[in-house]
Amino acid sequence: MFNSLLSLLFPPICPICSMPLLPEDTRGVCASCMTELAALYSPKLISSRIISDAGICRATVLFPYRDAKIKKMIFAAKTRGSRTAVRFFASYAADGILSEKVFSSAQIITYAPRRKSALYKSGNDQAFLYAKDISTLTGIPCSRLISRTGGFFDGRREQKTLGQAERAKNVRGSFRASPDASGKRILLIDDVMTTGSTLSEAARVLLASGAASVCVIAISG
């Protein structure tokens, strides 16, 4: 009842155009923006050396990050934890997962957690939000199998300020994996894949902890 009252007082809005959402707008954006965004959904297999060297069995990007609308929604999820933006992307990710056996056969969904300083600044971890919603939609359990090493000030530079070689070096040793990864087929989720360095390092520690396989889905790239 409380949630219903909140919805009446503060109706959800489209994260792109800010128009109120209708009950039939089940993907989290209005019908007008939905038409434009649906045309951008273009799952793309990533086959870079950094991905293959990490032992990732499949890496797929769902949306082009260069598009202004996609960037706006990714930013809304990253900085505000926008539920409508997360719901939209999670619904498409779930569709992609359930249509591909290499993804749907995963036993656990997990994610690469944000740096502690970024988490403190924004108050949310968008990768966790995506993983949780995707888990609900697919029925694949979600578990935090990766944690960050180091404290609040870990001495590492922001990945977005670095080139490809620097990113790989900067992220090395950033993660540790839970023993619960051992023997499991794991689906790793993230919001943006640029060079693949962060996801490759996350996959590396999962496999080093005995994971049977690691596949990756990135919302955009």
N, C-alpha and C positions, 0 to 999 in steps of 0.2 A: 504493500500500500504506500509506503514511504517513497519507493522508487517511482511509483505512478504519479504521486504528487509532485515530485521533483521534475518529472517529464512535462507535467502541465505548466509548472512555473518557469522551467528552463528547458524548453523543447530543444532536442538535438538539432544542430545545424550542419549544413554541408561544409566540410573543411576547406573547400575551394572557393565557392561563391557566397557562403554564409547565409544562404536561404534555408528556412526551416525544413527539416526532413519530414516526409510523410510516412505513414505506416508501411506503405509498399516499397519504400526505399531501403530494402533489406541489406544492401551492400555498404551502407554508410555514406553514400553521396546522393545528391538529388538526381532526378531523371535526366536533366539536361547535361550535367557534368558527366553522368554515367555513360552517356552515348559517346562522348569524346574520349573518356578514359578506357572504355572497352576496346576501342580501336588501337590503343597503345599496348594492350596485353600481348606480348610476343616472347614467350619463353625461349631462351637462347642457351645452348650448351656452351660452357666455357672449357676450353682445352689448352690453357696456358701451361708452360713448363712448371711454374711455381705450384699449380694445382696438382699436376701429375707427380711431381717430386714429393709432395706431402702425402701421397697415397690415397687421395680422395677418389672414390670410385665414380662419382658423377657430381658435377657442379652446374647448376642452372640459375640463370637470372631471369626474372619475370617481366620487369618493366624497364624502359630506358630512362636512366637518371637524368639525361640531358633535357628532358621535357619539363617545362616550367611548372605544369600542374602536378606532375609526379614529385618534383623537388619540394613543392609547397606542402604536399601531404606527408612526405618523408620528414620534413622539418617539423611539422605539427606533431607528429608522433614522437620525434626525438626530444623536442624541447618542452612539450606540454603533455605528452602522453595521450594525445587526442584519441579517444575511444572510437570515433567514427573513422578516422584515418586507419587505425589499426585494424578495425573490423573489415574495412574495404580490402586491404591488402591480404589479410588472413584468409578471407573467403576465396580469393583467387589462388593463393598458395595451396589451400586445401583441395581445390579442384585439380590443380596440377599434380599434387601428391597422390590423390586417389586414382588418377588416370595412368600413373606410371608405376609398375610393379617394383622397380628399383627403389622408389621412395615409399610406396605404401607398405612394403615388407619391413620397414624399419620397426624396431622394437621400442625405441626411445627417441623423443625429440628433445634436443638441448640447444644451447645458445652460448655465444661468447659474451660474457658479461662486460659491461662498461667499466672504464676506469673509475676508481673511487671518487676522484675529484669531479669528473663529469656527472656521476650519479648524484653527488651532493649538490651540484649546481642546478641540475634540471629536476631532480626529485623523482626521476623514473628511469627505468632501463627498458628502452623500446624493444630490444631483442627479446627480453623476457615476455613482454606483452604480446608480441607476435607469436612466440613459441606457445604461450598459454592458450591463445585463441585458436591457433592451428591445431593444437592438441584436442581441444573441445570439438572442433569441426571434423577431425579425422578419426578420433577415438584412439590415437596413438599416445601413450602416456608421455607427459613432459616431466623432465627431471633436470635439476642443475648439476651437471656432471663436470663443469669447468669453473674454476675460481681464479681470481687475479692474484698474482704474487706481488709483494711490495705493499707499502702503505698508501696513505692519502697522497703524499708527495713521493712518487716512485722514481723521479728523475728522468722519466721518459718524455720525449717530445710528442706532440700531437701528430698522429699519422697523416692527417690531411695537409700538413705543412711540408711533407717530405716526398722525395722521388721514390721510384720503385725499389731500388737497391737499398736506400736508407730505411724505407718502411720495413723491409724484411729484417734488417739488422736491429731496428728499434724495437720490434715486437718480440724478438727472440727471447724466450724465457719469461714472457709475461703471464703465462698460464700454467696451471697444474690441473690434472684430471683426477677425478674420483676413481677409486678401485671398482666402483659399481659399473664402470664402463666396460669392464672385462667381459669378453664373449658376446657383447651386444652389437646389433646392427643399429647404427646411430644416424639420425637425420639432424644436421646442424643448420640452424637458422640465423640469418643476419639481415639487417635492413639494406645496407649498401655494400657492394663489392666493387672496389676500384682496381687495385693490383692483385687482390687475393691474398695479401700477406697475412692479415689478421686471421682469416678463416683457415689458411694453411697451417699457421702455428697452432690454432685451436685443434685442428684435425690431427696434427702431429702428436700432441700430447695425449689425445684420446687413443690413438693407435698404439702409442708407447705404453699405455696403461692396459692394453690387451683388447681393445675394441675389435670386433670381428670385421667391421667395415664402417666407413664414414662417407655419407653423401651430403651435399650442401644445396640449400636453396637460399638465394639472396633475393630480396624483394626487388631491388633495382641495381643497375650497374651500367 
